[in-house]
Amino acid sequence: MSEPLHDPSRGRPGAPPSGALGSQYAPPYAPSYATAAREAAGDRLNLRRVLAALRPHAALVAVFTLLTVGVTAFLISREVPTYRARALVQVVDPRNVLPKELGGTVTEQATGDQRSDPVLSQLVVLQGRGVLGEAVDRDGLRLVSRQAGFPRSRLTDVQVTLPAEVRDVVRLSFGPTGVLAERGAESARATYGAPVVLGGLRFVVPSRPAVSTAALAVLPREDAIDSVGHALRASPREGTNGVDVEFTSSDSVAAVRVTNGVVDAFQRVDARTAQQDARRRHIFLAEQLVDVEKLLATAQGQLTSFRQRAQVYDSRDQLVAEQANLLQLDTQREQLEADRRTYQTLLDALTRAPRGGGDLQALVSAGAATTNPVIAQLYAQVVQYETARDSLTSGEWGRASTNPDVQRQAALAEAARARLIAATRSQLAALGARVGSVDVQRGRRAAVLQTLPSAEAEEQRLGQQVGTLTNTAEQLRSEYQKARIAEAVETGQVNVVSGATRAELVSTHRGARLAFGLALGLLLGVAAAFLIDHFNTSIRNRDELETVLQIPGLAVIPPVEGGVATRGNARGLDVRRLPSMARFGRGGGRGGTRGRRPTPIAALAAGTSFDGEDGAAPDAGATGLHHASAAAEAYRALRTNLLYAQTSGPLKTLVVTSPAAADGKTTTAVNLSVAFAQQGLRVLLIDCDLRRPALAAALGVQADPGVTDLLLGRAELPAGIYATRVPRLDLLPCGTARGDAAELLGSPQMRGLVDRVAAEYDLVVMDTPPVLAASDAVVLAARADGVLLVLRAGETDRGAAQFALQQLTGVRARVVGGVLNDPDAKLARYGGYAAYGYAYAG
């Protein structure tokens, strides 16, 4: 026998203190590929991470997508085809316009707010309840069909005269020759093409329809108006005064009919409104014209009376004439004063200068002097005498001043000068008299002019009043005539350019909506997947295992592909005897079986050669999983990592456990034992799950005697140890199941049993219950050389795994690493175990 697996007094190098996770004391291990890739990429979000998050929820994304596309397709299939009819109307400028046949166009400036758009204003009228009510009443749109196969357009000449609030149902029965209409207790018959009169209803069924019965609904007037208004749309054409009127309906004929009905009603209402406005204007203008004419007659009488009192026809003309006369007198006086100044200057010059000269000649040549013939004649004589005298005294032979001829000429010149001075003085006196006369006349004119402004102002006021009233009366007469003409022609602002002739099918963009539904479904599915993934607290990959638990991730076990087939007496592992996961404890713990398929236990056993009975060759019928499958390679990788883990100490006893049930610890224990046996080691697999044993049935050996029988002294070694079909792999089953498992496994007898088998085998693997389900695993882990913690990818909760690890490290157990079991293929192949697919190609 070898020394005990664990001696508390001996201690173990590198053992962590109680309660610590102990990852820093674990043996060195190579970091996973995912960890290295994450460190190289800086832990950034990439396509691989997105696909890895979506892959486990691919079914959820598909469900959301199919559901959204299905709902969209269902809604599209239930849609009734919609038709649109269009008419074009023209809104003219808001003025009173006469038709050409009445003599052209007569307009008047609109009196409304010029900032408002007349087209938009008419749109309000078009979509108002007045126009829509007109269309409903005229075309009988209160009567609608609720029967598939019998559209409202099958009825013609519809009239509804029932009270506006009535809501009723009319049932029609179509016979070979006519129709029967029933409304409550009333009924009426009519042949096809003849009117059906039923109370306040009247309509015609032109021909026999395809259906035998139909139901018509009578809507309240306001409801019918609302129905038409919801389906009606009017929009102005940019840059024009045209308006497109559109109506949508499931009945193409009804769409055309209602569109034309609304347009006609719009035109009628507009013409009627224009006529009513013209009539009101006509009456108003007639009243105003009478009042203005009375005021005009009064003003004219006042103006005539004033003129008679003032004895003037026009004070304004008299005032102008007086002002002109006064100006003329002022001008005349200024001229006389100028002449006086000229003659006075001439007189002064004659008095100072006894002989003539240039100055005197200039004065005589002035305008005032030349107009007087006497002065001009006298001046000529003076000049003649003085010239004769100068000729006698000048020259070489000139005579002396004492010469009688010279003296006679001088006397004549002096006499002529004296007469010239006398004539000048006489002219000055005459001019002074004329200036005085002008001053007298000007004074009288000024006195008359002072009395004219007040009379002119009064006359002007009365004249302006008469003129204003005259203009007002003329404008009123013109407007009155226009209003009468507008009232007679009944024109409005709306012209129908083109009515609706056909209805076009409205495109519902089914392909685009299906594509949108597909995109929406994918988006919702992806969002739901990311949301679930975000709130998922389970350990999902090796990175999270190493980060959360701070222990090495020794292996990721992919799903087991294929199965184990048997033939004959089924040498090797019999798949019919392999228990489902429910027999390994999946019925308890976390949620029972949860609907998973059973997982084969011995993934490696099928690749092992079994000796036949009596040394015969291996049975060719023992087939199963290929020894180079991904799962087999994963277990071999786990075996390699555990072999290298022995550098930190001997690893002869290994406890395989998990935080909770259904994590795959038993599968891992069996396949790991097979892998070590294939390596050439003698391996003993002990079923230490005394509550739910499963290994005896899984490996096809008898269940007792076993561990419990050996511990209770009912048997002795080597009894209870059974050889399996895997060379170098033996099994010590549980034996009889017990309820006091923790006491038995922690007893000295169990310690002695483990010491004895450890001395005989190279490796002892103990399959224990889950850590959180029972204390059995913790008791054995405290005495084992190493503990292997198995977790289920996407299922094992982080908190549960951390608590299980704390339980193990609390008893100073040596946790050599963790195994991430992935039987449900929740990890992406490239992220978890892609390297395991490398196989022998020969």
Secondary structure, 3 states (H helix, E strand, C coil): CCCCCCCCCCCCCCCCCCCCCCHHHCCCCCCCHHHHHHHHHCCCCCHHHHHHHHHHHHHHHHHHHHHHHHHHHHHHHHCCCCEEEEEEEEECCCCCCCCHHHCCCCCCCCCCCCCCCHHHHHHHHHCCHHHHHHHHHHHCCCEEECCCCCCHHHCEEEEECCCCCCCEEEEEEECCCEEEEEECCEEEEEECCCEEEECCEEEECCCCCCCCEEEEEECCHHHHHHHHHHHEEEEECCCCCEEEEEEEECCHHHHHHHHHHHHHHHHHHHHHHHHHHHHHHHHHHHHHHHHHHHHHHHHHHHHHHHHHHHCCCCHHHHHHHHHHHHHHHHHHHHHHHHHHHHHHHHHHHHHHCCCCCHHHHHHHCCHHHHCCHHHHHHHHHHHHHHHHHHHHHCCCCCCCCCCHHHHHHHHHHHHHHHHHHHHHHHHHHHHHHHHHHHHHHHHHHHHHHHHHHHHHHHHHHHHHHHHHHHHHHHHHHHHHHHHHHHHHHCCCCEEEEECCCCEEECCCCHHHHHHHHHHHHHHHHHHHHHHHHHHCCECCCHHHHHHHHCCCEEEEECCCCCCCECCCCCCCCCHHHCCCHHHHCCCCCCCCCCCCCCCCCCCCHHHCCCCCHHHCCCCCCCECCCCCCHHHHHHHHHHHHHHHHHHHCCCCEEEEECCCCCCCHHHHHHHHHHHHHHCCCCEEEEECCCCCCCHHHHHCCCCCCCHHHHHCCCCCCCCCCEECCCCCEEEECCCCCCCCHHHHHCCHHHHHHHHHHHHHCCEEEEECCCCCCCCHHHHHHCCCCEEEEEEECCCCEHHHHHHHHHHHHHCCCCEEEEEEECCCCCCCHHHHCHHHHCCCCC
